[in-house]
Amino acid sequence: MSAAPGRGAPALYDLALRLAHEAPDGLPPEGGFRLDRARPPRPLPVNELRRIVAEVFAPGPEAGGPGSRLERLAAARPAQLATAVRELPLPPGPVGPTPAMARRLAREGTDPIAVTVGIALLGRFGDAADVPCLSALGLLRDLNGPAVQALRGLDRRAAAFAVLAVRPRAAPLRPLLLALRSGERAAVRRELVSMPVSPRELSVASEIIGATGLPALLAAHPDDPELLYRAALLLHAAAEPRGPVRPDDVPAPRELYERVAAGAAVLPPTLDHAALLLSVAQDLSSGTGALPDWPPGRRAVLLDRLDRVSAAMGRAVLAGAGGEEQERRARWIGRVGRRPFRLPDGPDGFRIEVVHGDPAERGRVETRVLFDGRPVVPELFGFGPAEDPAVLLDEGLLRASAEPREVRLATASCAEECCGALYVTVRRDGDRVVWERWRRSCYRPGLLDVPARSFDARAYDAELARAEADDSADWRARTVARLLNRALRARPELLHRWDADLGRVGTCPDEPDTVDLTFWYVPGRHSGTPDRPDRPLAFRWLLPEDGFPPEAQAAAALHRLATERPTSWARICAGSRERAEELGFTWPWPE
């Protein structure tokens, strides 16, 4: 391996410039320019890689310094290596890596390992003069991740462009990228408002905002309803974090909230516009929009502006909604009403906000915990939403006792087994309630460096009781689900008599007017002779809203559970075909 040019191999920086020059439009193919290099079969253990990196950069007598020892890093993957170099404690004085070394490795290196080390060091030592080099290297697939990380500290617009330029299946973004390359503001505006807005494009909303300089674009076109709508759409999509959010690295900039709130009145009064402004207000009130370092009182001013526009728009929209989906969204606007537009403080800075999302976005319901007005989950976790109140509140998991209880506050959108979950331990200590021992599971598992927080116990209990009792934004099926959940947890014998245990009661994400009740079944579980308890079957009972009052529908469901064996009508939803057929049940899926 060589960090210098020659020996028959071109410097990767020169290679990236040549490939970009030869490309018809100067942009790489989808996924970026590829290097002919075998990828290491598996990442090195993190601690082992950190040790090797530290030894590579340790002072030594070898001529050439670290550049001559990089062979030891050949088994590392570029993204993994870049992280280890960024986190390397650097010794003072001339014995450590220098800006000149970083530039030599990045610009003259012929191997991805040497160049990755240079890129990561430029992320620490570099300046504006290094942006063109890093941008070019970012067009290479293997080096895109390290280059983007380095660019974020030097030029956030260039970093965002580098992400978009190598995105797989990015053909719909190609016209926007070409407009950005041209530097013509009118072309950027034209492509931005005509760009598709499928979930794939919205998943990179934060990068689109950064690459286009959207706040400045809105400032130049303050009365443009098409641009304002697209900006609000991207702002709301960017509020969905993809990891812990730092105040200096928020997915949607504070300036864009300012511009959207200032120009909201230019939007025509449509259902889509009213729902979008309400969603933006939810983000600003208790979501990631609360995480930037706002001046005191500024968020309240913006929410007041959004409130006035939304209220005026809502009256026209609610009167004109037609069709089942539109009526469902209109009812959501009516139920949620003014909830996101107030910013009350809780005891000792403790507040719980139950947030009901737009039904057009599957109507997710979250239990957002805020400390001093800052949402805990996106700040400490960010890989998924806060838990549903049917779990955290209806099951009483946040109630504190002298016995410490670990509570899961959020789960990754993919699965806990993939990107983990966020946990905290809650306990009562005399007249205080303590939240401590924050930890993340699976992905980078372990305790987080977060100090314990304590609250006045009486005020904490009052705030929790308020949140548990607040069902003002629930719709009919959700009210039925909450009534059933509370009743079945208070009276577990209703299911125990059938050797069943309650799983979850909620509403279906794709059918919000249907109650979804699941339970686990093991023969003999509650008669003292469980049959193969390691092989339970899960059953699902779907209850569509029947038009009767929620209390009546819940009572009828409880009566049926008390008098009829639920495995005779509920449908198997988990377990194994072998076990189902062994117990005489029909497996619902073909082989």
N, C-alpha and C positions, 0 to 999 in steps of 0.2 A: 504494500500500500504506500502511496506517495501523496504528500500534501503539496508537492510542487508540480508544475507542468512538465511536459516532456515524457520520455519513455513510451512514446507512442499513443498516449491517452490525452485528449484535450481537457483543459480545465472545464469543470461543469458549468461555471459561470459563462464561459465562452460558448459552450454547447447550448445553454438555454437561450442566449442571445441569437445564435444562428438558427435554432429551431423556430423561434418567434419571428425572425426575419423571413424565413421560408414559408411560414404559415400564410394562407391566403388573406386572412384578416388580422394577422398578428396575434391571434389568440390560440391557446392550445386546444387540442381535441378534448371532448368531455372526459373528465378524470385527470387531465394534465398530461404533459409529455412524459413518457415512460423511459426509465433507465433499464438497460439490460443488466439487471443485478438480481441474484437470487435472494429472496427475503429470508432472514433467519427463521428457523422453524418455530421458535417460541421466544417470548421475551425473556431476558435475563431477570432473575429476582432483583427487586428494587435495591435492597441493601447491598447485594453483591456488585451491582452496577455502580452505586455510589462509591463503594470502596475502590473499585478499579479507576474511576474518574479521579478520585482524590490522589491515588498513587501516580496516575499519568501526569498530573499537574504538580506533583511534589517536586521541590528543588532537587536537582541531581546533576551529576557530572556529564551526562550524555550530551554530545554535540547536537545542537538543534533543538534541545529542550523537548517539550511535550510532543512536537510534531513527529519526532522519531519514535515515539512510543505508542502511537495511535493504533498499531496493529492489535493491541490488547483489547481494543473496543470493537473488533470486527463482528462479534456475535450480537451486538446491540442493534436495536431498531432505531431509526433516526428520531422519531418522536420521543421515544423513551430516553434516548441519549441526550437530546436537547433539554429535557426536563432535569436530568441529573446535572448537567453542566450549569443550567440556570440556578440551581439550588446549591452549587458548590461554594463553601466558604472560601474566600480568596485571601491569601496572606498579604500583608502590607508590603510595600516596597517593590523593588525590581524583580523579585524572584517569582512572582505570579504571572499569569497571562496578561498581555498588554493589548491595547487597541491595534497596534501594528501587527501583532500575531494573529488577532481575530480577522483582520482584513486579508492577510496573506492566505490564511486557511480558506476563507470564504471565496476569494476571487481567483486563487491559483490552484486550489485543491482539485485533484482528479478523481477522488473517491468520495462517495456519499458520507462516510464516517468523518473524514477530515473536514469536509465542507459543513457538515452538521455542527461540529464543534465550533467552527468559525462563526456560523450563523448564531448559535446560542450565545457566544461571547459578544457578538455585535449587539445582541439584545441587551447586554449589560453595559458595554462600552461605547456603542455606536452613536452616531448623530445623523442629522438630516442628509449628509453626504452619502450615507450608506443605504438610503432607501432605494435608489435604482438597482443596486446590486441585489438586495434582498428581494425586491419585487420580481426581478428576472429569475432568481433561483426558486421563487415560490411557484413558478409555472411548471416546475418538475414535480411529478406526483410524489416521489419519495421525500422531497424536501419541503413540500407545501406547508405541512403542519409546523415544523420548526421556524420557517420563514415568517409565517403569520404571527406566531408568538413574538418573534423579535420585532416585527413591524408594529405591533400594537403599542409598544412603548415609544415609537418614533413617529409614526404617521398612521393614524387609525383609518383614514380613508384608503390608503394603500393596502392596509391589512385586510379591510373588508373586500376590496376589489380582488385581492389574491384568493380569498375564499371562494368568491363567486366564479372566478375564471376557471377553476379546476373542478367545479362541482359536477358530479356525475349526472347525466341526463338533464343538462342545463340548457338545452336548445331554446326553450321559451325565454331565457334570460339573455340570449345572444344579442338581440337588437339593443337592449339596454347597455350591455357591456361595450358594444361598439360606440354607442352614443357617449358613454363615459370616456372612452379612449379619445374621442374627438374633442372633448372639452367644451362642446357647445351646449350651453344651458338650455336653450330651446329644444334641442334634440333630446336631452335627458328628460325634460318635462314631458315631451310627447311620448317617449317610450315608457316612461313610468306610469302614465295614466292608461296606456293601452296594454300594459303587461298582464298576462294571465295571473289570476290570484287563486290558484288551486292550493291545497295544503302543501304541495311540494315547494312552491315559490314562497309561501308564507313561512315555511320552516326556516328560511334564511332572511326573515324580515329585518333582523338587527343589522345584518351585513348590507342589505339594500339601503337601509336608512343611512348607514355610515358611508357607503361608497358614493351615494348621490348627494351627500350633504343636504339632506332633506329639510332641516330647519331653515337653512339659508335660502333654499329654493322656495319654500313657503313664504318667507319674508319678502322675496321678490315678486310673488304672485299671491297677495293676501286675499284677493277676491275671486279666486279660482275654485269653484265648488268641486270640480273633478279632482284636482290636485289635493284639496283638503280632505275629500273622502278617501283617496288612496293613502294619504298620510295617516289618517286616523285608523285605517284598516291595518297598515303596517305597524303602527304604534301599539295597537292592541295585540297583534300577533307577536311582536317582540317582547311583550310583557310576560310571555311564557318562558321562564328561565330554562337553561340547559346545564345548570350547575350552580354552586353557591354564588351569590351576587355580592360583589364588593361595592361600596359607595362610589369608588373611582372607576368602576368598570360595569356600569349598569347596561342592560341590553337595549334600553330606549333612553335617549338623552333627555335631560330636564328641559332643554330648549324646545324639543318637539312637543312636549305637553303644553308649554307656554303658547306655541304657535297654533296648535289645534284648538285649545280653549279660546284663544283670541278670535279665531276665524270660524268657530262652529256655527255661528248664525247664518253663514252664507249657504249652508246645506239646505236643500229643499226638505219640507216635512214629509218624509217617507218612513215606512216601518223599518227598513234597513238602517237608515240614518239614526233614527231614535234609538234602536237597539244598540248600534255601534257606540253612540255617545254614552249610553248607560254602561256599557262594558268598559269603556275607557275610564269612566268615573270610578268603577269598581277597582280597576287596576291602580288608579291614583290614590284612592282612599285606603285600601288595605292590601294591595298587591305590590309588585315590584316597583311601581311608580312611586311608592312611598320611600324607597331606599336611597335615592340621591340625597345629597346634603342640601335640603331645601332651606331657604331663609325662613325664620319664624313667621308663621301665618300665611306663607305664600301658597301652599297647597289649598288652604281654605278659600283663598281668593279664586283660584282656578276652578275649584269644585263649585263655587257659587255661580261662576259664569256658565259652566256646563249645566248646572241645575236650571238656570233661567231658560236656556235654549231648549233643554230637554223637556221641561214642563210645557213650554209653548208648543213644541213639536208633538209631544205626546197626546195632547188633547185632540189634535187633528188626526193623528194616526189611529188612536183607539176608536174613533168614530167610524173610520173607513176600512178597518181590517176585514178581510173576507177569506174564506177557505180555512181548512182545519189547521194547517201549519201557521198561517198568518194569525189566526185567532189565538193559537197557543202562545205565540210570541207577544201578541198584544196583551194577553192576560198576564204574562210574565212582567211586562213593563208596568202594568197596573199594580201587581203584587209587590214588586221590588220597590217601586215608587221612589221615594226620596231617601231610602236607606243609605246609599253610598255617599250622599252629599253632606253628611254630617261627620264631624271628627271629634266625638266626645272622648274624654280620657277616662280610663278605668282606675281602680285603686292601685296605688304604687306603680302606675304606668301599665297595669295589666288590663287587657281588653280582649274579648272574644267577639269576632264578627263571623256570622254565618252568611256566606255569600252564595247566592243562586245564580248560576251562569245562564247565558242565552240558550234557550231550547234548540236553536238552530246549530249550536255547537255542542250538542248532546246534553245540555243542561246540567253540567257538573255542579255539585253542591259541596262546598268546602267549609271546614272549621278553621278559620284563620285566627291564630293567636298573635297578638301584638304586644310588644314591650315598648313603652314610650312611643307609641304610634308606628313602630317599625315591625313589619311582619317577620316572624321568626323563621318560618319554613324556607322561603326563598333565600334568606340571608345565610342560613346555616346548611342548607341542603340543595334545593333547587332542581332536583332531578324529577320531580313529580309534584302533584298538588297536595294540599293538606287533606287529612282524613275527613271522611263524610261525618256530619254530626250524628247520623244514625249509629256510628261506632263510638266516637269520642264522647258525645253528650248523652245520647239515649242509654248507653250502657254504663254511664257514670264513671268513665275511666279517669277523668280529671279530678274526681273528688279525692281529697287528701285525707290520709289517716296516719297514725303513728307508724304503721307498717309501710315501708317504702314500696312503691309500685312503679315498675318501668312501663312507660306508655309510648306507643308508636304514634308519632304526630303526622308522618307522611310516608308514602311509598312511591318508589320510582314509577313513572308512567309505563315503562316496559314490564318490569317485575322486580320484586325485592331480590330475587336470586341473580338478577343481572346488575342493576345499578344501585341496589340497596334501599335502605329506609332510614328515617331519622327517629331516634328514641331519646327520651328523657326520663329521669327518675323523679317522681313526685312524692313528697312526704310532708307530714305535719310535725312541726317542732314547737310545742307550746302554743303561743299565740301567733305563730308565723307559719306560712306554707312555703316550702323550699322546692325549687326546680334545680336539679343538679345532674351531674354525670351524663352529659349529652354524648351520644355516640351515634356513629353511622355504621350500618351493616354492609356486608358483601363488598361493594366497591370502595376501596380505600377504607377498610373497616377500622374501628377503634374509637377511643374516647377523643372528643374534640376539645380543643383548648378554649373552652367557653366557661367563664366564671359562673358559679351558682347565683341564682336570683331568688330573693325571698320577698314575700308579700304579707301584709296584714291578713290574718286568717279570716276574720269576720268579713272584711271587705272582699276578699277572694271568694268566699262562699257565696256572698250576695251576687257578685258578678257572674259566677258560674250558674247559680240558680236562675238569674235573668236569661242567660243564653239558653239554658236547658228548656225553659218554659216558652221561649219565643218561637212561635210557629206562624207568625203573621205573614211570612212570605211563602208558606207551603201551598202546594196545590192539592186537590182532593185526594188523588192516589197517594201522594206522599204523606198526607195526614193519616190515611188508612194504614200505611206502612208503619208510621211511628206509633200509632195506637196498638197495632199488633205486636211490635217489637217490645214496647213497654209491658204489655200484658203477659207475653210469653216469658219474659225474663223475670217478672214478678211471680208467675205461676208455672214454673218449669214442669210441674207434674202433668200438665196437659199433653206434653210430648213424651215425657218419661214413661207414661203408661203404655206407649207404643214402642218402647225401646229406642226412642229417637231423641236427639239433642239439637237445639236450635243452631243454625248456621248464621245466616244474615237475612234481614228483612229490609228491602228498599224498593226502589222503582227501577224499571228497565231503562238503561241509557237510550236505547233506540225506540222504546215505547213508554214514554214517561207517564202515560195514563194507566199503566199496568203495574200492579204490585208484584214483586219478585221475592218469594219466601223460600229459603233453602234449609234443609235439615239433614243430619247424619243419622244413619240407621245401622245398628248392630244387634242381631237377635240376642235376646237375653241380657242386654246391657244393664238394665235397671231391675232385673229380677235376681241378680247375683251370680248368674251363670252365662257371662258373655261368650258368644260363639265367634271365635277368630276376630277379636277386636282390632287387630292390625289390618283387617281388610274391610273397612266400612264402605257403605254405599251412600252417595249423596243424592238427594231428591230435590226437585224444584217444583214449586206450586205457583202458577201464574194466575193472578186475580185481576182481570180487567175492571176498570171503574164501571159500576153498574147503575149510576145515576142516583142512588140512595144517599142519604147523609153519610159522611165518613164513619160516624159512630155506629150507625146501623150496619154498614157493610163489615166493619171490624168485628162487631158482636156476632154476626152471622158466621164469619170465618172461624172465630173462636169456638162457637157452638159445634161447628162441623169437626174441628180438631178434637173436641172433647168427646164426641160420640161416634166418629168413624175413623178407622185406621187410615192414616194419610198415605201410607205406601200403596194403598189400593187405587188412588187416583193421581197422585203426584208422579212426575216423570223423573227417571234417573238422569242425573247430570254429571256424575263423576263416580269413579270406582273402576271395576274391571268387568269385562264381559263374563269371564269365568265365574266370578263370585256372584254376579247377578243371576246367571242361569242356574247356578247351584242352589240359589234360594228361591227359584221359581219365577223370577222377574224377566221381562222382555228387555233385552238390550236395545236402546233406541237407534243405534247407528249401524249401518251395514259394515261388513268387514272391509 
